[in-house]
């Protein structure tokens, strides 16, 4: 099994790396003194010549720079060529730093790609909306599972006749926009929008729902809180909201009762309707889930980009510890188990890089790699 690196050792390891870069042996000390002595002789010879002109000063400066560059090169060659010049600990640190730098660079490239895709979608929407013939007849949506793969555009049109007449033209607009953003591959699907005219009753219910949500939001905001999620049901008549309420359980219950009564009373006063009101606040796991969501996204994106066998992702805070599950197309076998171990180690490094970037609190977690039949191939716990 490969040696696992402890992140808490990174600062110590970097200090050791710095120490390893010093001249240590007698042989290296002599080499250093000899090179520096040669530089001093060279400069002494130059000073003993005719009075220096500006061009001569530049030459001496250049010679000195070249010589010092030579020293640096000799040092680096001495450090990195052959086991006699580099310690195993130093090699380990250099390898780890390089590995983490690769992940940081990959995360940046992924963010850039997502930004490019968002800009492409805005550009396509703008181009389609500018066309007077398309007004009210064309709607476009974009989706992707992994941003490193070609994006998929679905275009809904009014009817089959419009699709036949303008389909190729719409595709051409999308392809040209993608090319301008240096995105060579896109998937395009044209679909005829289903025409379903809502009934009068549905329209009335939709209007009432919007009004109830507006009333609820105004009441909650007046109290100085924010609605995180909301829902309305008509049978039974109930308003359910999730509110950002911090503090003790005792404080939460007090605030909860106040909000429920106030929302109920205002709805009755304005709409003459009695609705049960239920207020909840985020659980500890929901808060953790929000904090970890960018980390989960990064793990899903980066592992797929690095290992194409990775094709699915899931996570669970119950039971503890947090489980990060990566689904793959791998089959059972010794070689695939080794690949699963490599995927797990890469995923762990992504977790740690992203967690530290976002200053998310460290908690125990387990990374599980599953095969194509959803059976466990490999797992490792990290505390």
Secondary structure by P-SEA (a helix, b strand, c coil): ccbbbbccaaaaaaaaaaaaaccccaaaaaaaaaaaaaaaaaaaaaaacccccaaaaaaaaaaaaaaaaaaaaaaaaaaccccccccaaaaaaaaaaaaaaaaaaaaaaaaaaaaaaaaaaaaaaaaaaacccccccbbbbbbbcccccbbbbbbbcccaaaaaacaaaaaaaaaaaaaaacccbbbbbbbbcccccccaaaaaaaaaaaaaaaaaaaaaaaaccccccccccccccbbbbbccccccaaaaaaaaaaaaaaaaaaaaaaccbbbbbbbbcccaaaaaaaaaaaaaaaaaaaaaaacccccccccccccccbbbbbbccccccaaaaaaaaaaaaaaaaaaaaaaaaacccccbbbbbbbccccccccccccc
